[in-house]
Amino acid sequence: MPGSLEVPPLNILATDPDRDARLFWIDEEARIIDASEAAYRSLGYSREALLALKITDIDPEVSAQQWPDHWRELRRTRTQRFRTSHRHRDGSVWPVEILGHYFEIEGRGYNCALVHPLTPQRETESALRESEERLSLALAVAGQGLYDLDIPTGRAIVNDAYARMLGYAPDELDLTPDIWANWLHPDDYQHMLALYDDCVEGRRDDYQTELRLRTREGGWIWVLSAGRVVRRLVTGRAVRMIGTLLDITARKESETKLKRHLDIEQAATEISALMINPKGEELDGQLHWILERIGRLTQAERSYLLTIAPDPSAPADAHAWCGANAPPDSKTIRTFKTEDLLRAFDATPQDRVVRIRYRDLADDSPYRPYLRQGKVQSALWVPIELNGRIRGLIGLDAIDHERDWGEEDTRLLRMVAEILAHTLQHLDSDRRLKDNARFLENLDRISRILTAPGPDDELMPDLLETIRDIFQADRAFFMYPGDTGNASFHIPIEATRPEWPGATATGGDTNAEGVTVITDTYFYEMVRCLMDTPGPHTLPATEEIRNSPTVRRYNIRSQLTIALHPRSDRTWILGIHQCSHERDWSETEQRLFQAIAERVGDALSQHLLLKRLRESEHRFATAFRSNPAAMTLSTLEGRLIDANARWLELSGWAAEDLVGRTSKDVGIWVDPNFRDRMIAELLQKGSIKEAPTLIRTRNGEIRHVLWSTELIELGAQPTLLSLIQDLTHQKRAEQALRLAELSIMRSADAIFWITPDGRFMNVNDEACESLGYAREELLGKAVWDINPEFPETRWIDHWNKTREQKRRRFETTHRHQDGTIFPVEVTANHIAFNGQDYDFAFVRDISDRKLADAELRRHREHLEELVNERTSALQQAMNQLVQSEKLAALGKLVAGVAHELNTPLGNARIVASTLEARLSEIGAAIDEGTLRRSQLTAFLAHTREAVDLLERNTSRAAELIGHFKQVAVDQTSMRRRRFNLHQTLNEMLVTLRPGFKHTAHHIEIEAPPELEMDSYPGPLEQVITNLVNNALKHGFAGLKSGRIRIQAHAEGADDIAILCADDGIGIAPELLDRIFEPFFTTRLGEGGSGLGLYITYNLVTVALGGRIVVDSQPGQGTTFILTLPRVGPDGQAP
């Protein structure tokens, strides 16, 4: 053995706690090259004999064929622990546990094996160690962290993998619940704490969940956390939990990447399926859906699509989708110029993908304004290429923060760009087919307009608007004349977009031929080229032409014109302008324009011929239609050809009801022979002037007219041109004026027309008759001449008031010519006529009315005297009835007194009679001398008893008389005194009880003994008596038994409430409002006066100064509630 081999065994032995351990050194060929003394002794060999053996000689479980595999595994793992068996020299075999370590010394490998015999204790320890090693190895291999949490202290023991997983060294992590909770991701915090609480509180035994934890560097890792409670208190609360932590960040990232990849593939599939058959009317919605899909999938704040337009200065179209944090920005996107976009892709020839960061852009970058306005931090653009030409781009924007766009983002945009390129190719092919169809359709549109029936003057404007619409141009126009030999040119008709007005808005002169065109050298050159070119002519795109005054004045960016040569007229020019942008007119468009021009040229020839004819007809029609007089055109036979609006208004007929019919058929003429006479005269003289006649309107009205007519040629046919003047209104006005004048003159009221200076301008017959003047005499007078109450000085004030108020009515007096003064009523009206103001006054003699008013006043005064007399008599009768009621009540009181006194007085009489008999017996005994002592003693006893009875009955009678006296005094007087309410009610009860003697009714009184009043007891007792009698007489009618309850209680500090309630038949609702009326009774003819409750009401409200209300329901009894002041009103009660 080399000396260097001595060190490893000593080191290993020094670290092994078992000093009897058996140590072997084995080389790669399985030879035993060294062994400890315990090793060779345990096998029964000497050291030299053992070193001559191989490991396969002492281990029956390892063959020479298996050894190479065992050696390679040891060299790979460096350490192995396993069980096997060793063979003793005597052939016996026993189990052992071997811990092998691989070492390399001077380039050679060795196995240092430590062997322990497997005793029962060792076997148990080995099994436990193997289990722990397996667990540790499994956790290490699986990358799992292990924790052991002591819940009461909050301290946790973790393994190295747990600490390293979170970026900590094993010895620097002192884990507590607060530290652990601080690691939790905010989105997982509540969920994880809920699981922990469930385990601690006993709602569950274990948990397993995926969550995110913060590492030492501040990043986040995904972990699979699992735990189980291993010990609980008797209360069920957990005290120890063991669990594991597995880093699943890589899996999560892989899942995210895989999901992202699958989502992208799914999105590409959906987009491809959507765009297989794109529809023009739905394309915008489909593109927006695509942009939203890729925007949300890539988590970009904005996604957009730009398509390259023929105009190189701007994209033709833009579509954008914006997320919640991105403002809509399609307008800003459109600011990109095509050349700038193409330049961006040319700068990236390898992958043709543009990635832009705002902070990396130069200040003069053409992309900087867009990114700044859109608040874009990063952008990603992918071109849409078709046949080697860029047709657009699809892009993404990051707004919240800078972003490095990933390969998946780029791949998605590339797939979408490819799909959109195929879509554009499909749309281009479809567009070409549609262009051909549109060519034919547009020619058909022009043909339909040219052949459509209708006014010819509407044809050319419709035609121009249709041409403008077909080419989607900003302006379409006709120009006349169209040759260079003219000094001026005009635009007679044009059709324009509102934002691009044409010649009309330039301020040029306007005449019958149209708006004069302001020309320059370019303009004449254009006209000359048109004359030399048989087909359409476009505007040359030279700098000189672009800067010409005509082009700038009319905002012409592109122009397409062609010369038209109508028959019998000079050359015209048909043209269209594009003002919003420069436009290359395609060959198809020019071919369509020429085909349209050919059709328009033929239509223009016809239009111009018809125009001249219409101008002639228009002049005649204008005179015919606009004439304020009624006019007609008819044949000699009277058949109507036409009529103007005034004639239709006059006759009441509609044009369709008259045209084609004769005037006789319609019944126009009141005199059927009038027209025949006039036609005969017309044929002789050639015309008729203002022949008066009568016509009949459609509704039968007769109108006065003057008829004038003459014979004209219309379409080589003799025609009557008639003019009818309506005199009906004039006739009616004259007649109405005569009737009005006659009505005023014959009016029963006097009427005066008065001038501003107060003088009479005109009067009617009644005015003259009422004042006794002739008309001529009265017309020379003034207002103050006939009105003694109206001096001349008051006239100006009267005139101004009448003019201000327009109409006034007042009374005054007039003086007759004989001096008699009589009253009049004047209605003054201010009127204006022919610029002159007048006072138009109606005057009515009111002498008879004044006499009637006086007589009425006399009758009214006499009537008042009669009413006072009847009222006094009625009051006297009322007082007598009230007094009768009081006497009746007193009579009842006396009857009650007699009834109550009858008992004690009767008893006194009986005692007196008995006593008299006993005295007679004693007297006889004395006279006879037979009086015994016992007889005398008995007499004295009876006498004392009789005296006692007399004393008590006479006292009772005296007491009753005192009560009756007090009640009688109270009820018959209105004196005010202080009294106890409880005592007064009980005294009154004595007088009321006789009324209950022969009935089953009874009365109850409930009143506090301390309740006192300073008021009028007499009226109060009478009120209670009336209410009780009312209940007995009316409330208990038809009932065998009833109860009356009288209750009293304080109502605050100043009032007392008394309730008198019965359980009788009640009062009907319709009678409740009438029970306190005088003479109202339901027992008429049965002795009732109808004054009981009326007197009660007056006593309560007047004498006692209180209130009384009643509450009753049929069949439920009646309750009267009295609210009385404790202190009665001052003064003698009535």
Buried (B, 14 or more C-beta within 10 A) or exposed (E): EEEEBEEBBEEBBEEBEEEEBBBBBBBBEBBBBBBBEBBBBBBBBEBEEBBEBBBBBBBEEBEEEEBEEBBEEBEEEEEBEEBBBBBEEEEEEEBBBBBBBBBEEEEEBBBBBBBBBBEEEBBEBBEEBBEEEEEBEEBEEEBBBBBBBEBEEEEBEBBBBBBBBBBBEEEEBEBEBEEBEEBBBEEBBEEBEEBBEBBBEBEEBBBEEEBBBBBEEEEBBBBBBBBBBBEBEEEEEBBBBBBBBBBBBEEBEEEEEEEBEEBBEEBBEEBBEBBEEBEEEEBEEBBBBBBBBBBBBBEBBBBBBBBBBEBEEBBBBBBBBBBEEBEEBBEBBBBBBBEEBBEBBEEEEEEBBBBBBBEEBEEEBBBBEBBEBBBBBBBBBBBBBBEEEBBBBBBBBBBEEEBEBEEBBBBBBBBBBBBBBBBBEBBEEBEEEEEEEBBEEBBEBBEEBBEEEEEBEEBBEBBBBBBBEBBEBBBBBBBBBBBBEBEEBBBBBBBBBEEBBBBEEBEBEEEEEBBBBBBEEBBBBBBEBBBEEEEBBBBEEEEEBBEBEBBEBBBBBBBBBBBBEBEEBEBBBBBBBBBBBBBEBEEEBBEBBBBBBEBBBEBBBBBBBBBEEBEEEEEEEEEBEEBEBBBBBBBEEBBBBBBBBBBBEBBBBEEEBBBEBBBBEBEBBEEEEBBEEBBEEBEEEEEBEEBEBBBBBBEEEEBBBBBBBBBEEBEEEEBBBBBBBBBBEEEEEEEEEEEEEEEBBEBEBBBBBBBEEBBBEBBBBBBBEBBBBEEEEBBEBBBBBBBEEBEEEBBEEBBEEBBEEEEBEEEBBBBEEEEEEBBBBBBBBBEEEEEEBBBBBBBBBBEEEEEEEEEEEEEEEEEEEEEEEEEEEEEEEBEEBBEEBBEBBBEBBEEBBEBBBEEBBEBBEEBEEBBEEBEEEBEEBEEEEEBEEEEEEEBEEBBEEBEEBBEBBBEBBEEBBEBBEBBBEBBBBBEBEEBBBBBBBBBBBBBBEBBBEEEEBEBEBEBEEEBBBEBBBBBBBBBBBBBBBBBBBBBBEEBEEBBBBBBBEEBEEEBBBBBBBBBBBBBEEEEBEEBBEBEBBBEEEEEBBBBBBBBBBBBBEEBBBBBBEBBBEEEEBBBBBBBBBBBBBEEEBE
